[in-house]
Amino acid sequence: MIDWTKPIETTDGRKVTVLMLNAVHEGYQHAKPLAVVKIEGDHRDKLGRYSTYLMDGTSWAAEGTVLQIRNVLVKREGWVNIYHVHETEAAAIQCRSQHEGVVTRFVRWEE
């Protein structure tokens, strides 16, 4: 699922610019809303191309011409304090106010 409010790229790393959301093809009575985008070119395709995708990120193009898109993965890092390991979510929620840390760790993740 694509989050259209965040940066988008093709799976090979090309920038995708959203031109229009919730577009509808005239003459298609049961057509789903589309996103119209411009995909930056590469060394073979200098000008790039325009393409349409369903709002869930599925391509509207014919098979074989499809460029898959995704949200740009943002790398993040930070420190996490682990206070206590609980056997259930309810037990963990009940003990949120305790401040006796068990361990501190540095973590990296992608969103």
Backbone atoms as SQL, in Angstrom:
CREATE TABLE atoms (id INTEGER PRIMARY KEY, chain TEXT, resi INTEGER, resn TEXT, atom TEXT, x REAL, y REAL, z REAL);
INSERT INTO atoms VALUES
  (1, 'A', 1, 'MET', 'N', 0.847, -1.181, 0.000),
  (2, 'A', 1, 'MET', 'CA', 0.000, 0.000, 0.000),
  (3, 'A', 1, 'MET', 'C', 0.887, 1.236, 0.000),
  (4, 'A', 2, 'ILE', 'N', 0.589, 2.162, -0.861),
  (5, 'A', 2, 'ILE', 'CA', 1.362, 3.398, -0.982),
  (6, 'A', 2, 'ILE', 'C', 0.738, 4.482, -0.099),
  (7, 'A', 3, 'ASP', 'N', 1.575, 5.196, 0.634),
  (8, 'A', 3, 'ASP', 'CA', 1.138, 6.390, 1.357),
  (9, 'A', 3, 'ASP', 'C', 1.506, 7.569, 0.454),
  (10, 'A', 4, 'TRP', 'N', 0.513, 8.152, -0.201),
  (11, 'A', 4, 'TRP', 'CA', 0.737, 9.192, -1.198),
  (12, 'A', 4, 'TRP', 'C', 1.202, 10.507, -0.575),
  (13, 'A', 5, 'THR', 'N', 1.156, 10.632, 0.744),
  (14, 'A', 5, 'THR', 'CA', 1.618, 11.851, 1.403),
  (15, 'A', 5, 'THR', 'C', 3.117, 11.820, 1.673),
  (16, 'A', 6, 'LYS', 'N', 3.754, 10.680, 1.429),
  (17, 'A', 6, 'LYS', 'CA', 5.195, 10.535, 1.678),
  (18, 'A', 6, 'LYS', 'C', 5.935, 10.377, 0.348),
  (19, 'A', 7, 'PRO', 'N', 7.263, 10.588, 0.341),
  (20, 'A', 7, 'PRO', 'CA', 8.036, 10.445, -0.904),
  (21, 'A', 7, 'PRO', 'C', 7.901, 9.044, -1.506),
  (22, 'A', 8, 'ILE', 'N', 7.922, 9.002, -2.853),
  (23, 'A', 8, 'ILE', 'CA', 7.739, 7.744, -3.587),
  (24, 'A', 8, 'ILE', 'C', 8.878, 7.590, -4.577),
  (25, 'A', 9, 'GLU', 'N', 9.271, 6.334, -4.829),
  (26, 'A', 9, 'GLU', 'CA', 10.295, 6.015, -5.812),
  (27, 'A', 9, 'GLU', 'C', 9.935, 4.705, -6.492),
  (28, 'A', 10, 'THR', 'N', 10.601, 4.429, -7.626),
  (29, 'A', 10, 'THR', 'CA', 10.459, 3.114, -8.248),
  (30, 'A', 10, 'THR', 'C', 11.348, 2.147, -7.477),
  (31, 'A', 11, 'THR', 'N', 11.129, 0.865, -7.678),
  (32, 'A', 11, 'THR', 'CA', 11.953, -0.120, -6.971),
  (33, 'A', 11, 'THR', 'C', 13.400, -0.095, -7.443),
  (34, 'A', 12, 'ASP', 'N', 13.677, 0.540, -8.601),
  (35, 'A', 12, 'ASP', 'CA', 15.079, 0.687, -9.025),
  (36, 'A', 12, 'ASP', 'C', 15.645, 2.054, -8.624),
  (37, 'A', 13, 'GLY', 'N', 14.909, 2.812, -7.783),
  (38, 'A', 13, 'GLY', 'CA', 15.439, 4.028, -7.187),
  (39, 'A', 13, 'GLY', 'C', 15.155, 5.338, -7.896),
  (40, 'A', 14, 'ARG', 'N', 14.334, 5.330, -8.949),
  (41, 'A', 14, 'ARG', 'CA', 14.022, 6.587, -9.641),
  (42, 'A', 14, 'ARG', 'C', 12.953, 7.379, -8.892),
  (43, 'A', 15, 'LYS', 'N', 13.100, 8.695, -8.894),
  (44, 'A', 15, 'LYS', 'CA', 12.161, 9.572, -8.217),
  (45, 'A', 15, 'LYS', 'C', 10.813, 9.551, -8.927),
  (46, 'A', 16, 'VAL', 'N', 9.749, 9.561, -8.130),
  (47, 'A', 16, 'VAL', 'CA', 8.387, 9.616, -8.645),
  (48, 'A', 16, 'VAL', 'C', 7.741, 10.889, -8.117),
  (49, 'A', 17, 'THR', 'N', 7.198, 11.701, -9.028),
  (50, 'A', 17, 'THR', 'CA', 6.500, 12.923, -8.651),
  (51, 'A', 17, 'THR', 'C', 5.008, 12.715, -8.866),
  (52, 'A', 18, 'VAL', 'N', 4.221, 12.927, -7.825),
  (53, 'A', 18, 'VAL', 'CA', 2.765, 12.767, -7.924),
  (54, 'A', 18, 'VAL', 'C', 2.190, 14.029, -8.554),
  (55, 'A', 19, 'LEU', 'N', 1.462, 13.868, -9.657),
  (56, 'A', 19, 'LEU', 'CA', 0.861, 14.989, -10.367),
  (57, 'A', 19, 'LEU', 'C', -0.608, 15.179, -10.011),
  (58, 'A', 20, 'MET', 'N', -1.308, 14.055, -9.784),
  (59, 'A', 20, 'MET', 'CA', -2.738, 14.148, -9.504),
  (60, 'A', 20, 'MET', 'C', -3.175, 12.889, -8.757),
  (61, 'A', 21, 'LEU', 'N', -4.019, 13.071, -7.754),
  (62, 'A', 21, 'LEU', 'CA', -4.595, 11.941, -7.025),
  (63, 'A', 21, 'LEU', 'C', -6.096, 11.882, -7.272),
  (64, 'A', 22, 'ASN', 'N', -6.633, 10.673, -7.205),
  (65, 'A', 22, 'ASN', 'CA', -8.076, 10.439, -7.376),
  (66, 'A', 22, 'ASN', 'C', -8.597, 10.859, -8.744),
  (67, 'A', 23, 'ALA', 'N', -7.757, 10.720, -9.758),
  (68, 'A', 23, 'ALA', 'CA', -8.191, 10.995, -11.133),
  (69, 'A', 23, 'ALA', 'C', -9.124, 9.878, -11.592),
  (70, 'A', 24, 'VAL', 'N', -10.038, 10.211, -12.475),
  (71, 'A', 24, 'VAL', 'CA', -10.977, 9.218, -13.003),
  (72, 'A', 24, 'VAL', 'C', -10.947, 9.295, -14.519),
  (73, 'A', 25, 'HIS', 'N', -10.839, 8.137, -15.178),
  (74, 'A', 25, 'HIS', 'CA', -10.896, 8.097, -16.636),
  (75, 'A', 25, 'HIS', 'C', -12.330, 8.342, -17.086),
  (76, 'A', 26, 'GLU', 'N', -12.524, 9.357, -17.903),
  (77, 'A', 26, 'GLU', 'CA', -13.867, 9.587, -18.442),
  (78, 'A', 26, 'GLU', 'C', -14.221, 8.446, -19.384),
  (79, 'A', 27, 'GLY', 'N', -15.455, 8.042, -19.340),
  (80, 'A', 27, 'GLY', 'CA', -15.913, 6.968, -20.215),
  (81, 'A', 27, 'GLY', 'C', -15.808, 5.593, -19.576),
  (82, 'A', 28, 'TYR', 'N', -15.125, 5.487, -18.449),
  (83, 'A', 28, 'TYR', 'CA', -15.041, 4.212, -17.735),
  (84, 'A', 28, 'TYR', 'C', -15.986, 4.288, -16.547),
  (85, 'A', 29, 'GLN', 'N', -17.147, 3.691, -16.713),
  (86, 'A', 29, 'GLN', 'CA', -18.215, 3.815, -15.737),
  (87, 'A', 29, 'GLN', 'C', -17.823, 3.251, -14.370),
  (88, 'A', 30, 'HIS', 'N', -17.071, 2.156, -14.344),
  (89, 'A', 30, 'HIS', 'CA', -16.744, 1.503, -13.083),
  (90, 'A', 30, 'HIS', 'C', -15.256, 1.619, -12.749),
  (91, 'A', 31, 'ALA', 'N', -14.588, 2.593, -13.326),
  (92, 'A', 31, 'ALA', 'CA', -13.158, 2.750, -13.091),
  (93, 'A', 31, 'ALA', 'C', -12.889, 3.218, -11.668),
  (94, 'A', 32, 'LYS', 'N', -11.789, 2.733, -11.119),
  (95, 'A', 32, 'LYS', 'CA', -11.365, 3.150, -9.783),
  (96, 'A', 32, 'LYS', 'C', -10.534, 4.432, -9.903),
  (97, 'A', 33, 'PRO', 'N', -10.493, 5.236, -8.829),
  (98, 'A', 33, 'PRO', 'CA', -9.657, 6.443, -8.850),
  (99, 'A', 33, 'PRO', 'C', -8.185, 6.087, -9.074),
  (100, 'A', 34, 'LEU', 'N', -7.479, 6.973, -9.771),
  (101, 'A', 34, 'LEU', 'CA', -6.084, 6.729, -10.118),
  (102, 'A', 34, 'LEU', 'C', -5.178, 7.844, -9.611),
  (103, 'A', 35, 'ALA', 'N', -3.906, 7.507, -9.484),
  (104, 'A', 35, 'ALA', 'CA', -2.864, 8.499, -9.239),
  (105, 'A', 35, 'ALA', 'C', -2.087, 8.650, -10.534),
  (106, 'A', 36, 'VAL', 'N', -1.876, 9.884, -10.970),
  (107, 'A', 36, 'VAL', 'CA', -1.072, 10.162, -12.157),
  (108, 'A', 36, 'VAL', 'C', 0.280, 10.641, -11.664),
  (109, 'A', 37, 'VAL', 'N', 1.358, 9.999, -12.161),
  (110, 'A', 37, 'VAL', 'CA', 2.701, 10.328, -11.678),
  (111, 'A', 37, 'VAL', 'C', 3.661, 10.524, -12.833),
  (112, 'A', 38, 'LYS', 'N', 4.758, 11.222, -12.559),
  (113, 'A', 38, 'LYS', 'CA', 5.874, 11.322, -13.501),
  (114, 'A', 38, 'LYS', 'C', 7.032, 10.576, -12.877),
  (115, 'A', 39, 'ILE', 'N', 7.602, 9.652, -13.645),
  (116, 'A', 39, 'ILE', 'CA', 8.747, 8.861, -13.197),
  (117, 'A', 39, 'ILE', 'C', 9.984, 9.407, -13.889),
  (118, 'A', 40, 'GLU', 'N', 10.971, 9.804, -13.094),
  (119, 'A', 40, 'GLU', 'CA', 12.216, 10.348, -13.640),
  (120, 'A', 40, 'GLU', 'C', 12.870, 9.346, -14.576),
  (121, 'A', 41, 'GLY', 'N', 13.555, 9.852, -15.580),
  (122, 'A', 41, 'GLY', 'CA', 14.238, 8.996, -16.532),
  (123, 'A', 41, 'GLY', 'C', 15.526, 8.410, -15.991),
  (124, 'A', 42, 'ASP', 'N', 16.076, 7.454, -16.739),
  (125, 'A', 42, 'ASP', 'CA', 17.386, 6.881, -16.422),
  (126, 'A', 42, 'ASP', 'C', 18.290, 7.116, -17.629),
  (127, 'A', 43, 'HIS', 'N', 19.415, 6.447, -17.704),
  (128, 'A', 43, 'HIS', 'CA', 20.353, 6.689, -18.812),
  (129, 'A', 43, 'HIS', 'C', 19.779, 6.299, -20.185),
  (130, 'A', 44, 'ARG', 'N', 18.786, 5.399, -20.243),
  (131, 'A', 44, 'ARG', 'CA', 18.175, 5.008, -21.520),
  (132, 'A', 44, 'ARG', 'C', 16.955, 5.864, -21.842),
  (133, 'A', 45, 'ASP', 'N', 16.345, 6.387, -20.826),
  (134, 'A', 45, 'ASP', 'CA', 15.077, 7.104, -20.961),
  (135, 'A', 45, 'ASP', 'C', 15.237, 8.472, -20.310),
  (136, 'A', 46, 'LYS', 'N', 15.868, 9.404, -21.007),
  (137, 'A', 46, 'LYS', 'CA', 16.258, 10.694, -20.433),
  (138, 'A', 46, 'LYS', 'C', 15.073, 11.538, -19.946),
  (139, 'A', 47, 'LEU', 'N', 13.959, 11.474, -20.649),
  (140, 'A', 47, 'LEU', 'CA', 12.832, 12.341, -20.322),
  (141, 'A', 47, 'LEU', 'C', 11.929, 11.786, -19.225),
  (142, 'A', 48, 'GLY', 'N', 12.028, 10.511, -18.962),
  (143, 'A', 48, 'GLY', 'CA', 11.131, 9.906, -17.999),
  (144, 'A', 48, 'GLY', 'C', 9.818, 9.534, -18.646),
  (145, 'A', 49, 'ARG', 'N', 8.847, 9.207, -17.833),
  (146, 'A', 49, 'ARG', 'CA', 7.549, 8.825, -18.378),
  (147, 'A', 49, 'ARG', 'C', 6.440, 9.172, -17.400),
  (148, 'A', 50, 'TYR', 'N', 5.243, 9.266, -17.943),
  (149, 'A', 50, 'TYR', 'CA', 4.055, 9.485, -17.121),
  (150, 'A', 50, 'TYR', 'C', 3.351, 8.152, -17.010),
  (151, 'A', 51, 'SER', 'N', 2.778, 7.902, -15.849),
  (152, 'A', 51, 'SER', 'CA', 2.121, 6.621, -15.641),
  (153, 'A', 51, 'SER', 'C', 0.960, 6.797, -14.680),
  (154, 'A', 52, 'THR', 'N', 0.076, 5.817, -14.660),
  (155, 'A', 52, 'THR', 'CA', -1.061, 5.838, -13.737),
  (156, 'A', 52, 'THR', 'C', -1.033, 4.600, -12.860),
  (157, 'A', 53, 'TYR', 'N', -1.444, 4.791, -11.625),
  (158, 'A', 53, 'TYR', 'CA', -1.498, 3.706, -10.648),
  (159, 'A', 53, 'TYR', 'C', -2.821, 3.786, -9.914),
  (160, 'A', 54, 'LEU', 'N', -3.330, 2.636, -9.519),
  (161, 'A', 54, 'LEU', 'CA', -4.489, 2.638, -8.641),
  (162, 'A', 54, 'LEU', 'C', -4.064, 3.243, -7.311),
  (163, 'A', 55, 'MET', 'N', -5.001, 3.680, -6.513),
  (164, 'A', 55, 'MET', 'CA', -4.675, 4.371, -5.272),
  (165, 'A', 55, 'MET', 'C', -3.950, 3.474, -4.263),
  (166, 'A', 56, 'ASP', 'N', -4.013, 2.155, -4.442),
  (167, 'A', 56, 'ASP', 'CA', -3.265, 1.262, -3.547),
  (168, 'A', 56, 'ASP', 'C', -1.834, 1.033, -4.036),
  (169, 'A', 57, 'GLY', 'N', -1.454, 1.665, -5.166),
  (170, 'A', 57, 'GLY', 'CA', -0.095, 1.545, -5.685),
  (171, 'A', 57, 'GLY', 'C', 0.065, 0.496, -6.772),
  (172, 'A', 58, 'THR', 'N', -1.008, -0.210, -7.111),
  (173, 'A', 58, 'THR', 'CA', -0.971, -1.210, -8.176),
  (174, 'A', 58, 'THR', 'C', -0.928, -0.506, -9.523),
  (175, 'A', 59, 'SER', 'N', -0.099, -0.992, -10.444),
  (176, 'A', 59, 'SER', 'CA', 0.036, -0.344, -11.747),
  (177, 'A', 59, 'SER', 'C', -1.220, -0.501, -12.578),
  (178, 'A', 60, 'TRP', 'N', -1.512, 0.535, -13.356),
  (179, 'A', 60, 'TRP', 'CA', -2.633, 0.527, -14.291),
  (180, 'A', 60, 'TRP', 'C', -2.160, 0.109, -15.677),
  (181, 'A', 61, 'ALA', 'N', -0.838, 0.032, -15.889),
  (182, 'A', 61, 'ALA', 'CA', -0.251, -0.255, -17.211),
  (183, 'A', 61, 'ALA', 'C', -0.316, -1.746, -17.534),
  (184, 'A', 62, 'ALA', 'N', -0.071, -2.051, -18.805),
  (185, 'A', 62, 'ALA', 'CA', -0.040, -3.439, -19.255),
  (186, 'A', 62, 'ALA', 'C', 1.181, -4.149, -18.676),
  (187, 'A', 63, 'GLU', 'N', 1.057, -5.443, -18.452),
  (188, 'A', 63, 'GLU', 'CA', 2.191, -6.232, -17.962),
  (189, 'A', 63, 'GLU', 'C', 3.382, -6.069, -18.898),
  (190, 'A', 64, 'GLY', 'N', 4.571, -6.062, -18.333),
  (191, 'A', 64, 'GLY', 'CA', 5.778, -5.914, -19.134),
  (192, 'A', 64, 'GLY', 'C', 6.253, -4.477, -19.238),
  (193, 'A', 65, 'THR', 'N', 5.328, -3.529, -19.013),
  (194, 'A', 65, 'THR', 'CA', 5.717, -2.116, -19.056),
  (195, 'A', 65, 'THR', 'C', 5.665, -1.504, -17.655),
  (196, 'A', 66, 'VAL', 'N', 5.442, -2.338, -16.673),
  (197, 'A', 66, 'VAL', 'CA', 5.179, -1.871, -15.319),
  (198, 'A', 66, 'VAL', 'C', 6.461, -1.503, -14.576),
  (199, 'A', 67, 'LEU', 'N', 6.460, -0.333, -13.972),
  (200, 'A', 67, 'LEU', 'CA', 7.496, 0.053, -13.018),
  (201, 'A', 67, 'LEU', 'C', 6.847, 0.031, -11.644),
  (202, 'A', 68, 'GLN', 'N', 7.315, -0.847, -10.796),
  (203, 'A', 68, 'GLN', 'CA', 6.761, -0.933, -9.452),
  (204, 'A', 68, 'GLN', 'C', 7.193, 0.275, -8.634),
  (205, 'A', 69, 'ILE', 'N', 6.306, 0.776, -7.802),
  (206, 'A', 69, 'ILE', 'CA', 6.626, 1.926, -6.963),
  (207, 'A', 69, 'ILE', 'C', 6.490, 1.544, -5.497),
  (208, 'A', 70, 'ARG', 'N', 7.137, 2.351, -4.650),
  (209, 'A', 70, 'ARG', 'CA', 7.073, 2.137, -3.204),
  (210, 'A', 70, 'ARG', 'C', 7.359, 3.475, -2.528),
  (211, 'A', 71, 'ASN', 'N', 7.023, 3.549, -1.256),
  (212, 'A', 71, 'ASN', 'CA', 7.425, 4.715, -0.482),
  (213, 'A', 71, 'ASN', 'C', 8.922, 4.638, -0.245),
  (214, 'A', 72, 'VAL', 'N', 9.578, 5.793, -0.289),
  (215, 'A', 72, 'VAL', 'CA', 11.010, 5.856, -0.025),
  (216, 'A', 72, 'VAL', 'C', 11.235, 5.415, 1.422),
  (217, 'A', 73, 'LEU', 'N', 12.162, 4.490, 1.592),
  (218, 'A', 73, 'LEU', 'CA', 12.476, 4.028, 2.937),
  (219, 'A', 73, 'LEU', 'C', 13.360, 5.057, 3.623),
  (220, 'A', 74, 'VAL', 'N', 12.915, 5.532, 4.770),
  (221, 'A', 74, 'VAL', 'CA', 13.659, 6.509, 5.539),
  (222, 'A', 74, 'VAL', 'C', 14.417, 5.768, 6.628),
  (223, 'A', 75, 'LYS', 'N', 15.748, 5.925, 6.626),
  (224, 'A', 75, 'LYS', 'CA', 16.562, 5.273, 7.640),
  (225, 'A', 75, 'LYS', 'C', 16.570, 6.126, 8.899),
  (226, 'A', 76, 'ARG', 'N', 16.297, 5.489, 10.006),
  (227, 'A', 76, 'ARG', 'CA', 16.266, 6.174, 11.291),
  (228, 'A', 76, 'ARG', 'C', 17.143, 5.421, 12.281),
  (229, 'A', 77, 'GLU', 'N', 17.553, 6.119, 13.314),
  (230, 'A', 77, 'GLU', 'CA', 18.308, 5.484, 14.387),
  (231, 'A', 77, 'GLU', 'C', 18.032, 6.214, 15.681),
  (232, 'A', 78, 'GLY', 'N', 18.217, 5.520, 16.781),
  (233, 'A', 78, 'GLY', 'CA', 17.972, 6.132, 18.084),
  (234, 'A', 78, 'GLY', 'C', 18.286, 5.159, 19.199),
  (235, 'A', 79, 'TRP', 'N', 18.110, 5.632, 20.389),
  (236, 'A', 79, 'TRP', 'CA', 18.376, 4.837, 21.580),
  (237, 'A', 79, 'TRP', 'C', 17.058, 4.384, 22.194),
  (238, 'A', 80, 'VAL', 'N', 17.035, 3.149, 22.667),
  (239, 'A', 80, 'VAL', 'CA', 15.836, 2.566, 23.261),
  (240, 'A', 80, 'VAL', 'C', 16.164, 2.101, 24.675),
  (241, 'A', 81, 'ASN', 'N', 15.313, 2.466, 25.619),
  (242, 'A', 81, 'ASN', 'CA', 15.419, 1.943, 26.979),
  (243, 'A', 81, 'ASN', 'C', 14.439, 0.793, 27.121),
  (244, 'A', 82, 'ILE', 'N', 14.918, -0.335, 27.542),
  (245, 'A', 82, 'ILE', 'CA', 14.062, -1.489, 27.799),
  (246, 'A', 82, 'ILE', 'C', 13.948, -1.598, 29.319),
  (247, 'A', 83, 'TYR', 'N', 12.738, -1.485, 29.800),
  (248, 'A', 83, 'TYR', 'CA', 12.540, -1.460, 31.240),
  (249, 'A', 83, 'TYR', 'C', 12.286, -2.836, 31.817),
  (250, 'A', 84, 'HIS', 'N', 11.435, -3.591, 31.189),
  (251, 'A', 84, 'HIS', 'CA', 11.084, -4.900, 31.729),
  (252, 'A', 84, 'HIS', 'C', 10.377, -5.698, 30.635),
  (253, 'A', 85, 'VAL', 'N', 10.579, -6.960, 30.604),
  (254, 'A', 85, 'VAL', 'CA', 9.899, -7.826, 29.640),
  (255, 'A', 85, 'VAL', 'C', 8.701, -8.457, 30.334),
  (256, 'A', 86, 'HIS', 'N', 7.544, -8.307, 29.717),
  (257, 'A', 86, 'HIS', 'CA', 6.308, -8.851, 30.290),
  (258, 'A', 86, 'HIS', 'C', 5.791, -9.962, 29.397),
  (259, 'A', 87, 'GLU', 'N', 5.032, -10.845, 29.973),
  (260, 'A', 87, 'GLU', 'CA', 4.484, -11.981, 29.223),
  (261, 'A', 87, 'GLU', 'C', 3.253, -11.607, 28.416),
  (262, 'A', 88, 'THR', 'N', 2.555, -10.537, 28.820),
  (263, 'A', 88, 'THR', 'CA', 1.351, -10.126, 28.091),
  (264, 'A', 88, 'THR', 'C', 1.377, -8.618, 27.841),
  (265, 'A', 89, 'GLU', 'N', 0.620, -8.194, 26.842),
  (266, 'A', 89, 'GLU', 'CA', 0.516, -6.769, 26.542),
  (267, 'A', 89, 'GLU', 'C', -0.145, -6.023, 27.701),
  (268, 'A', 90, 'ALA', 'N', -1.166, -6.646, 28.292),
  (269, 'A', 90, 'ALA', 'CA', -1.867, -6.003, 29.406),
  (270, 'A', 90, 'ALA', 'C', -0.927, -5.738, 30.578),
  (271, 'A', 91, 'ALA', 'N', -0.082, -6.694, 30.896),
  (272, 'A', 91, 'ALA', 'CA', 0.876, -6.519, 31.994),
  (273, 'A', 91, 'ALA', 'C', 1.869, -5.412, 31.671),
  (274, 'A', 92, 'ALA', 'N', 2.300, -5.331, 30.420),
  (275, 'A', 92, 'ALA', 'CA', 3.244, -4.294, 30.009),
  (276, 'A', 92, 'ALA', 'C', 2.613, -2.910, 30.117),
  (277, 'A', 93, 'ILE', 'N', 1.372, -2.777, 29.659),
  (278, 'A', 93, 'ILE', 'CA', 0.669, -1.494, 29.727),
  (279, 'A', 93, 'ILE', 'C', 0.483, -1.058, 31.174),
  (280, 'A', 94, 'GLN', 'N', 0.169, -1.996, 32.023),
  (281, 'A', 94, 'GLN', 'CA', -0.063, -1.686, 33.430),
  (282, 'A', 94, 'GLN', 'C', 1.200, -1.156, 34.118),
  (283, 'A', 95, 'CYS', 'N', 2.378, -1.535, 33.656),
  (284, 'A', 95, 'CYS', 'CA', 3.637, -1.152, 34.296),
  (285, 'A', 95, 'CYS', 'C', 4.382, -0.034, 33.567),
  (286, 'A', 96, 'ARG', 'N', 3.725, 0.706, 32.682),
  (287, 'A', 96, 'ARG', 'CA', 4.392, 1.744, 31.904),
  (288, 'A', 96, 'ARG', 'C', 5.040, 2.833, 32.749),
  (289, 'A', 97, 'SER', 'N', 4.507, 3.104, 33.912),
  (290, 'A', 97, 'SER', 'CA', 5.013, 4.218, 34.708),
  (291, 'A', 97, 'SER', 'C', 6.303, 3.883, 35.460),
  (292, 'A', 98, 'GLN', 'N', 6.724, 2.660, 35.483),
  (293, 'A', 98, 'GLN', 'CA', 7.970, 2.306, 36.172),
  (294, 'A', 98, 'GLN', 'C', 9.162, 2.830, 35.378),
  (295, 'A', 99, 'HIS', 'N', 10.190, 3.350, 36.076),
  (296, 'A', 99, 'HIS', 'CA', 11.321, 3.946, 35.395),
  (297, 'A', 99, 'HIS', 'C', 12.646, 3.249, 35.700),
  (298, 'A', 100, 'GLU', 'N', 12.610, 2.058, 36.172),
  (299, 'A', 100, 'GLU', 'CA', 13.845, 1.326, 36.432),
  (300, 'A', 100, 'GLU', 'C', 14.241, 0.572, 35.163),
  (301, 'A', 101, 'GLY', 'N', 15.159, 1.154, 34.398),
  (302, 'A', 101, 'GLY', 'CA', 15.565, 0.549, 33.141),
  (303, 'A', 101, 'GLY', 'C', 16.387, -0.715, 33.327),
  (304, 'A', 102, 'VAL', 'N', 16.145, -1.687, 32.472),
  (305, 'A', 102, 'VAL', 'CA', 16.904, -2.933, 32.490),
  (306, 'A', 102, 'VAL', 'C', 18.126, -2.805, 31.597),
  (307, 'A', 103, 'VAL', 'N', 17.935, -2.195, 30.381),
  (308, 'A', 103, 'VAL', 'CA', 19.033, -2.084, 29.426),
  (309, 'A', 103, 'VAL', 'C', 18.758, -0.938, 28.450),
  (310, 'A', 104, 'THR', 'N', 19.819, -0.334, 27.924),
  (311, 'A', 104, 'THR', 'CA', 19.706, 0.696, 26.889),
  (312, 'A', 104, 'THR', 'C', 20.451, 0.207, 25.657),
  (313, 'A', 105, 'ARG', 'N', 19.813, 0.301, 24.488),
  (314, 'A', 105, 'ARG', 'CA', 20.416, -0.189, 23.244),
  (315, 'A', 105, 'ARG', 'C', 20.243, 0.833, 22.131),
  (316, 'A', 106, 'PHE', 'N', 21.225, 0.882, 21.219),
  (317, 'A', 106, 'PHE', 'CA', 21.176, 1.705, 20.012),
  (318, 'A', 106, 'PHE', 'C', 20.547, 0.868, 18.912),
  (319, 'A', 107, 'VAL', 'N', 19.568, 1.418, 18.198),
  (320, 'A', 107, 'VAL', 'CA', 18.873, 0.662, 17.145),
  (321, 'A', 107, 'VAL', 'C', 18.792, 1.474, 15.864),
  (322, 'A', 108, 'ARG', 'N', 18.741, 0.781, 14.736),
  (323, 'A', 108, 'ARG', 'CA', 18.510, 1.386, 13.418),
  (324, 'A', 108, 'ARG', 'C', 17.335, 0.674, 12.789),
  (325, 'A', 109, 'TRP', 'N', 16.511, 1.458, 12.057),
  (326, 'A', 109, 'TRP', 'CA', 15.370, 0.858, 11.379),
  (327, 'A', 109, 'TRP', 'C', 14.996, 1.700, 10.175),
  (328, 'A', 110, 'GLU', 'N', 14.169, 1.124, 9.330),
  (329, 'A', 110, 'GLU', 'CA', 13.664, 1.821, 8.140),
  (330, 'A', 110, 'GLU', 'C', 12.156, 1.909, 8.230),
  (331, 'A', 111, 'GLU', 'N', 11.638, 3.059, 7.838),
  (332, 'A', 111, 'GLU', 'CA', 10.176, 3.247, 7.813),
  (333, 'A', 111, 'GLU', 'C', 9.732, 3.471, 6.386);
